[in-house]
Amino acid sequence: MTAFDKPAALLGTEGTQLGHTDWIEVTQQRIDQFADATGDHQWIHVDPVKAADGPFGKTIAHGYLTLSLANLFLPQVLKVENFSMGVNYGCEKVRFPAPVPVGSRLRGVGEVVGTEEVKGGVQVVVRMTIEVEGGERPACVVDTISRFFP
């Protein structure tokens, strides 16, 4: 984890490697809960029997489930102190280079790719790369946009 003592300390830190998170396992229960939350019950995600004969040999996590883990991973690599409010402002350049088969372990790796002053605060763009343990390609790469207000 990389810590900054105030939002203004983020300015000019482009290129800073923020480190990586611990690994988490993507279980069928997590996939099923995401399917229930979003209404996406496609067989490739929730039917282990049918998915066994599919292109990946087992169920895979939803791309948006993988993307949502950026929200879990970001505060594990970036800590900003002495602010009154932080907001998730959005995302840019979301890609899903590799599937996430059930039972895979994932972790996030962060890098600051942009900072700027915004009205009343500081905006930081962190590229979160979500890696699959043992995989050749990441499961997701996303530029997250956060704003911190002193």
N, C-alpha and C positions, 0 to 999 in steps of 0.2 A: 504494500500500500504506500502511496505517496500522499503526504499531507501538506496543506497550504494553510497558513495562519489567518488568512482573510481572503475574500474574493479577489481583491486587487492583485494579490500575489500570483494569481493565475496568468495575468497578462504577460505576454512574451515567452511563455513556456512551451511553445510549439516544438514538437520533436521529443518531448519528455516521455520516457517509457514509465508507465505507472505500475508495472508489475503484473502478476497474475493471481487468480483466485485459487482456492482449493477445487478439487474435482467434485462434481456431483453426478450421481447416476440418474439416467432417464429411465424411469420405471414405467411399466404398463399402466399402473395406477395414475401416475402423473399425466400420461397421455390421455387416458380415459377422462380424467377430471377436466383437462383442457377441452376435450371434445364436448363434454357436457356444458362447460361454460360458454362455448362459442357456437354450439349447434353443428359443428363439423364432425360428423360420424362416418366419414369415408372409410371403407373397409381397410385401406392400406394403413390406417392408424389404429383401428379398434377391433379388428377381427383377426386374431392370431392364426386361426386355422386357414382362412382364405389367404392371408398374407404370406403364409409359409410357402404357398405355390406362386407367389407374386415375384416381382423383379428383385426384391431385396431379401427374400427368404424369411422375413419376419416383419412385424409391424415397424413403422418408423414414426418419429415425432413429427407433428405439424411444423411447417416452417415458422409459423407465427408463434408457436410454443417456444421454439429455439430463440427467436427474436426477443420474446418477452423475458428471457433469462438475462438479457442485457441489463434489465432493471434490477435483477438480483445481484449481478456481478459488479455493476458500476460503483456502488458504495464500498465494495470490498477492495477496490484499487485506487479510489480517489476520495480523499477526505478534505473537506473545506471547513474551517473553523470560523467562529465569530461572524456569523451571518444571521439575518433575521428570517430569511425565507429563501428556499431554493425551489425551482420549478423545472419540470421536464418540458422543454420547449418543442421537442420533436426529434425527428431522425432524417438522415439523408443517406443516399447510396446504400440501400439495403440489398445484400446479395446472399444467396444460399448455395455455396459451391459444392456442398456434399450433404447427403442424407444423414439422419441420426437414427440408426437402428435401435430398437428397444434394448435396454441393458448397456448402452454406450455410456461412457463417462465424458462429461464436458467440463471445460473451464473457460474463464474469460481472461483475455489479455488486453490491457488498455494502453493507449498512446494519445497524448494531446496533439491534435492536428490543427486546432484553431482557437484563438481567443480574441475577444474584442470587448470594448466598453459598450454597454447598451444603456438606455435611459434608466438611471438609478441603480445600475449594477454591472455585472460582468457575465459575459456569455463564454462558455467553453464548449468546444467540440472534441469529444473523445471518440476515437475509433476503437470500437470494441470488436475484437476478433474472438469468436467462440470456437475453440478448438475441440476436436474429437480425439480422445486419447488413442494414440496409435494410428491416427488417420493421416493421409497425405495432404488433404485439403481441409480448411476450416468448414464448420457447419454453417456459420453465418459471419458476415462482416457488415458492421453498421456504424455509421457516424452518428453518435448520440449528441443531442444539443441540450445543454443545461444552462440555466441562468441562476445566479446567486446575487442576492441583494443584501447589502450591509445592514 
